[in-house]
Amino acid sequence: MIANPTIIGGIPLPSNAPLFLAFVAVHVVAGTAAVIAGAVAFLASVFTKESKTSEFRQAWIDGLRDDISNFIGAYYWVSDVASERPEELATLKDEFIKLEHMQARIELRLNEKKEHEEILCQLHGLVRFETFSVQDSVARTAAVNNFVAESR
């Protein structure tokens, strides 16, 4: 043992030689730099992940809004035909197929859990053929308005 050991951070060092102390100092600085660099890298990865999640969520919202707007546009067109020329309603098979296709796209974007249950229920009620043959245009418009309000 050394008579007067150098003590750094409560740890006695086995040598007082300046070269040895320089090596210890270099290793302490390098270790501290490595810990700091690791912390910075970890925080950067967390922030990048959060950013990507936000981008994916925004893309999902934009896609859902696009699907809903296309659905409502087609729905209003079929609704106008039902109001103005009800005898032509039976000839709109392709438009009803489009409505069902758009309905499926919206359903696939939504969760069947509690948070989207009401909007899915309203969506199912809108697409039925009977909706166009028995409801008047005021009732159909009210149903669409409720659907839009629920989807916000």
MODELLER restraints for C-alpha pairs under 7 A, 6 or more apart:
rsr = mdl.restraints
at = mdl.atoms
rsr.add(forms.Gaussian(group=physical.xy_distance, feature=features.Distance(at['CA:2:A'], at['CA:14:A']), mean=6.87, stdev=0.5))
rsr.add(forms.Gaussian(group=physical.xy_distance, feature=features.Distance(at['CA:5:A'], at['CA:12:A']), mean=5.93, stdev=0.5))
rsr.add(forms.Gaussian(group=physical.xy_distance, feature=features.Distance(at['CA:5:A'], at['CA:13:A']), mean=6.04, stdev=0.5))
rsr.add(forms.Gaussian(group=physical.xy_distance, feature=features.Distance(at['CA:5:A'], at['CA:14:A']), mean=6.57, stdev=0.5))
rsr.add(forms.Gaussian(group=physical.xy_distance, feature=features.Distance(at['CA:5:A'], at['CA:15:A']), mean=6.64, stdev=0.5))
rsr.add(forms.Gaussian(group=physical.xy_distance, feature=features.Distance(at['CA:5:A'], at['CA:16:A']), mean=6.53, stdev=0.5))
rsr.add(forms.Gaussian(group=physical.xy_distance, feature=features.Distance(at['CA:6:A'], at['CA:12:A']), mean=5.71, stdev=0.5))
rsr.add(forms.Gaussian(group=physical.xy_distance, feature=features.Distance(at['CA:6:A'], at['CA:13:A']), mean=5.44, stdev=0.5))
rsr.add(forms.Gaussian(group=physical.xy_distance, feature=features.Distance(at['CA:6:A'], at['CA:16:A']), mean=6.11, stdev=0.5))
rsr.add(forms.Gaussian(group=physical.xy_distance, feature=features.Distance(at['CA:7:A'], at['CA:13:A']), mean=5.95, stdev=0.5))
rsr.add(forms.Gaussian(group=physical.xy_distance, feature=features.Distance(at['CA:64:A'], at['CA:106:A']), mean=6.42, stdev=0.5))
rsr.add(forms.Gaussian(group=physical.xy_distance, feature=features.Distance(at['CA:64:A'], at['CA:109:A']), mean=6.76, stdev=0.5))
rsr.add(forms.Gaussian(group=physical.xy_distance, feature=features.Distance(at['CA:67:A'], at['CA:102:A']), mean=6.42, stdev=0.5))
rsr.add(forms.Gaussian(group=physical.xy_distance, feature=features.Distance(at['CA:67:A'], at['CA:105:A']), mean=6.99, stdev=0.5))
rsr.add(forms.Gaussian(group=physical.xy_distance, feature=features.Distance(at['CA:67:A'], at['CA:106:A']), mean=6.29, stdev=0.5))
rsr.add(forms.Gaussian(group=physical.xy_distance, feature=features.Distance(at['CA:68:A'], at['CA:106:A']), mean=6.88, stdev=0.5))
rsr.add(forms.Gaussian(group=physical.xy_distance, feature=features.Distance(at['CA:71:A'], at['CA:99:A']), mean=6.20, stdev=0.5))
rsr.add(forms.Gaussian(group=physical.xy_distance, feature=features.Distance(at['CA:71:A'], at['CA:102:A']), mean=5.75, stdev=0.5))
rsr.add(forms.Gaussian(group=physical.xy_distance, feature=features.Distance(at['CA:74:A'], at['CA:99:A']), mean=6.75, stdev=0.5))
rsr.add(forms.Gaussian(group=physical.xy_distance, feature=features.Distance(at['CA:75:A'], at['CA:99:A']), mean=6.98, stdev=0.5))
rsr.add(forms.Gaussian(group=physical.xy_distance, feature=features.Distance(at['CA:79:A'], at['CA:132:A']), mean=6.46, stdev=0.5))
rsr.add(forms.Gaussian(group=physical.xy_distance, feature=features.Distance(at['CA:79:A'], at['CA:137:A']), mean=6.83, stdev=0.5))
rsr.add(forms.Gaussian(group=physical.xy_distance, feature=features.Distance(at['CA:81:A'], at['CA:89:A']), mean=6.69, stdev=0.5))
rsr.add(forms.Gaussian(group=physical.xy_distance, feature=features.Distance(at['CA:82:A'], at['CA:89:A']), mean=5.74, stdev=0.5))
rsr.add(forms.Gaussian(group=physical.xy_distance, feature=features.Distance(at['CA:82:A'], at['CA:132:A']), mean=6.04, stdev=0.5))
rsr.add(forms.Gaussian(group=physical.xy_distance, feature=features.Distance(at['CA:82:A'], at['CA:133:A']), mean=7.00, stdev=0.5))
rsr.add(forms.Gaussian(group=physical.xy_distance, feature=features.Distance(at['CA:83:A'], at['CA:137:A']), mean=6.20, stdev=0.5))
rsr.add(forms.Gaussian(group=physical.xy_distance, feature=features.Distance(at['CA:99:A'], at['CA:127:A']), mean=6.69, stdev=0.5))
rsr.add(forms.Gaussian(group=physical.xy_distance, feature=features.Distance(at['CA:100:A'], at['CA:127:A']), mean=6.75, stdev=0.5))
rsr.add(forms.Gaussian(group=physical.xy_distance, feature=features.Distance(at['CA:107:A'], at['CA:120:A']), mean=6.87, stdev=0.5))
rsr.add(forms.Gaussian(group=physical.xy_distance, feature=features.Distance(at['CA:110:A'], at['CA:116:A']), mean=6.43, stdev=0.5))
rsr.add(forms.Gaussian(group=physical.xy_distance, feature=features.Distance(at['CA:119:A'], at['CA:147:A']), mean=6.23, stdev=0.5))
rsr.add(forms.Gaussian(group=physical.xy_distance, feature=features.Distance(at['CA:119:A'], at['CA:150:A']), mean=5.76, stdev=0.5))
rsr.add(forms.Gaussian(group=physical.xy_distance, feature=features.Distance(at['CA:119:A'], at['CA:151:A']), mean=6.18, stdev=0.5))
rsr.add(forms.Gaussian(group=physical.xy_distance, feature=features.Distance(at['CA:122:A'], at['CA:147:A']), mean=5.94, stdev=0.5))
rsr.add(forms.Gaussian(group=physical.xy_distance, feature=features.Distance(at['CA:123:A'], at['CA:147:A']), mean=6.78, stdev=0.5))
